[in-house]
């Protein structure tokens, strides 16, 4: 009996089958990358029918986005970094983001999903909302939490600061021209703080 057959068919989405599909997706991505991933292989690996996957996800990109979210769920970003300064809190958060991005599975998934999202209707918007926006909001929250501890430079643009912190990490991830390591993250945070902060109180 397959994983799918063991579930109660009367329920909209069986949790056991759902988890099996996402795990199969992650395992196959790790083995062969995003481009070579095929839905029929995922279905076979998970012990379900291909029609089940297409009933729950419109395309491969959407399936892989959810698999990526499942992959990082157990290692979520710190909810409330507790450093003494804006710099400390940004560094803790940026380090956590870089560690999530820098695993082979995450790298393969992200590069593939971003490429595919340009042609898969709605997938890029879904990825931006579910994955990117949560990380952008975490950076905004840190700046807001420290608004009484620092004097920001005149004309400071919070959204630009968020882009400046995220952008170089994504550039290195996608172009693979340099390491996404702790030294890089520390220098990146230092640069953002120097541009944003006029004085720490």
C-alpha positions as CSV (number, residue, x, y, z in Angstrom):
1,X,0.0,0.0,0.0
2,X,1.4,3.4,-1.0
3,X,1.7,6.4,1.4
4,X,-1.2,8.0,-0.4
5,X,-3.5,5.0,0.1
6,X,-2.7,4.9,3.8
7,X,-4.3,8.4,4.2
8,X,-7.9,9.2,4.6
9,X,-9.0,10.2,1.1
10,X,-11.9,12.3,2.5
11,X,-9.5,14.9,3.9
12,X,-8.5,17.8,1.5
13,X,-4.8,17.2,2.1
14,X,-3.3,14.3,4.0
15,X,-0.4,15.5,6.2
16,X,1.5,12.3,5.9
17,X,1.3,12.4,2.1
18,X,2.1,16.1,2.0
19,X,5.2,15.6,4.1
20,X,6.3,12.6,2.0
21,X,6.1,14.7,-1.2
22,X,8.1,17.6,0.2
23,X,10.8,15.3,1.5
24,X,11.0,13.4,-1.8
25,X,11.4,16.8,-3.5
26,X,14.2,17.8,-1.2
27,X,16.0,14.5,-1.6
28,X,15.8,14.5,-5.4
29,X,16.9,18.2,-5.5
30,X,20.0,17.3,-3.4
31,X,20.8,14.4,-5.8
32,X,20.2,15.9,-9.2
33,X,19.5,19.7,-8.9
34,X,16.4,21.7,-9.8
35,X,16.6,21.6,-13.6
36,X,16.5,17.8,-13.8
37,X,13.8,17.3,-11.2
38,X,10.7,15.7,-12.7
39,X,7.3,15.5,-11.1
40,X,6.8,11.8,-12.0
41,X,10.1,11.0,-10.2
42,X,8.9,12.9,-7.1
43,X,5.6,11.0,-7.1
44,X,7.4,7.7,-7.4
45,X,9.8,8.6,-4.7
46,X,7.0,9.7,-2.4
47,X,4.8,6.7,-3.1
48,X,1.9,8.8,-4.5
49,X,0.2,9.4,-7.8
50,X,1.4,12.2,-10.0
51,X,-2.1,13.7,-10.1
52,X,-2.0,14.2,-6.3
53,X,1.0,16.5,-6.7
54,X,-0.7,18.5,-9.5
55,X,-3.9,18.8,-7.4
56,X,-1.9,20.5,-4.6
57,X,0.7,22.5,-6.6
58,X,0.3,24.1,-10.0
59,X,3.9,23.5,-11.1
60,X,7.3,22.4,-10.1
61,X,8.4,25.9,-9.0
62,X,5.5,26.1,-6.5
63,X,6.3,22.6,-5.2
64,X,9.9,23.5,-4.7
65,X,9.1,26.8,-2.9
66,X,7.1,24.9,-0.3
67,X,9.8,22.2,0.0
68,X,12.3,24.9,0.7
69,X,10.1,26.4,3.4
70,X,9.8,23.0,4.9
71,X,13.6,22.6,4.8
72,X,14.2,25.8,6.8
73,X,11.2,25.4,9.1
74,X,13.2,23.6,11.9
75,X,15.9,26.3,11.7
76,X,13.9,29.4,11.7
77,X,15.4,32.8,11.8
78,X,15.8,34.3,15.4
79,X,12.5,35.9,16.3
80,X,14.0,38.6,18.5
81,X,17.8,38.9,18.4
82,X,19.0,40.2,21.7
83,X,22.2,41.9,20.9
84,X,23.2,45.1,22.7
85,X,23.4,47.2,19.5
86,X,21.8,47.6,16.1
87,X,25.0,46.2,14.7
88,X,24.9,43.1,16.9
89,X,21.3,42.3,16.1
90,X,21.7,42.8,12.3
91,X,24.8,40.6,12.4
92,X,22.9,37.8,14.2
93,X,20.1,38.0,11.7
94,X,22.3,38.3,8.6
95,X,24.4,35.4,9.8
96,X,21.3,33.2,10.2
97,X,20.1,34.2,6.7
98,X,23.5,33.4,5.1
99,X,23.6,30.0,6.8
100,X,20.2,29.1,5.4
101,X,21.1,30.2,2.0
102,X,24.5,28.5,2.0
103,X,23.5,24.8,2.1
104,X,23.8,22.8,-1.1
105,X,20.0,22.0,-1.1
106,X,18.9,25.5,-0.5
107,X,21.4,26.9,-3.1
108,X,20.1,24.4,-5.8
109,X,16.5,25.1,-4.9
110,X,16.8,28.9,-4.9
111,X,18.7,29.2,-8.1
112,X,16.3,26.9,-9.9
113,X,13.2,28.4,-8.4
114,X,14.2,32.0,-9.2
115,X,15.0,31.0,-12.8
116,X,11.8,29.1,-13.3
117,X,9.7,31.7,-11.6
118,X,10.2,34.0,-14.5
119,X,8.2,31.7,-16.7
120,X,5.9,29.9,-14.2
121,X,2.9,32.1,-13.7
122,X,2.5,33.4,-10.2
123,X,5.5,31.5,-8.8
124,X,7.8,34.5,-8.3
125,X,5.1,36.4,-6.4
126,X,4.5,33.4,-4.2
127,X,8.3,33.0,-3.6
128,X,8.6,36.7,-2.8
129,X,5.7,36.6,-0.3
130,X,6.5,33.4,1.5
131,X,10.3,33.5,1.6
132,X,11.7,36.9,0.9
133,X,9.3,39.2,2.6
134,X,9.6,37.4,6.0
135,X,13.3,38.1,5.9
136,X,12.9,41.7,4.8
137,X,10.4,42.3,7.6
138,X,12.8,40.9,10.2
139,X,15.4,43.5,9.2
140,X,12.7,46.3,9.4
141,X,11.8,45.1,12.9
142,X,15.4,45.4,14.1
143,X,15.7,49.0,12.8
144,X,12.4,49.9,14.4
145,X,13.4,48.3,17.7
146,X,16.6,50.4,17.8
147,X,15.0,53.7,16.8
148,X,15.6,55.2,20.2
149,X,19.2,53.9,20.4
150,X,20.6,55.4,17.2
151,X,20.4,58.6,15.2
152,X,19.9,57.7,11.6
153,X,21.4,59.8,8.9
154,X,19.2,62.4,7.2
155,X,17.3,61.0,4.3
156,X,17.8,57.4,5.5
157,X,15.7,55.0,3.4
158,X,14.8,51.8,5.4
159,X,13.8,49.9,2.3
160,X,17.1,50.7,0.6
161,X,19.0,49.6,3.7
162,X,17.1,46.3,3.6
163,X,18.0,45.8,-0.1
164,X,21.7,46.7,0.7
165,X,21.8,44.0,3.4
166,X,20.0,41.3,1.3
167,X,21.2,42.1,-2.2
168,X,24.9,41.3,-1.9
169,X,24.1,37.9,-0.3
170,X,21.8,37.0,-3.1
171,X,24.3,38.2,-5.7
172,X,27.0,35.9,-4.3
173,X,24.5,33.1,-4.0
174,X,23.3,33.3,-7.6
175,X,26.5,34.3,-9.4
176,X,28.8,32.2,-7.1
177,X,31.7,34.7,-7.5
178,X,32.7,34.8,-3.9
179,X,32.1,33.0,-0.6
180,X,29.0,33.6,1.5
181,X,30.9,33.3,4.7
182,X,30.9,34.9,8.1
183,X,33.7,37.4,7.2
184,X,31.7,38.6,4.2
185,X,28.5,38.9,6.3
186,X,30.3,40.8,9.0
187,X,31.8,43.3,6.5
188,X,28.4,43.7,4.9
189,X,26.6,44.5,8.1
190,X,29.4,47.0,9.1
191,X,29.0,48.8,5.7
192,X,25.2,49.0,6.1
193,X,25.4,50.4,9.7
194,X,28.0,53.0,8.7
195,X,25.8,54.3,5.9
196,X,22.6,54.2,8.0
197,X,23.7,55.4,11.4
198,X,25.0,58.9,12.2
199,X,25.4,58.3,15.9
200,X,24.7,55.6,18.5
201,X,23.2,56.9,21.7
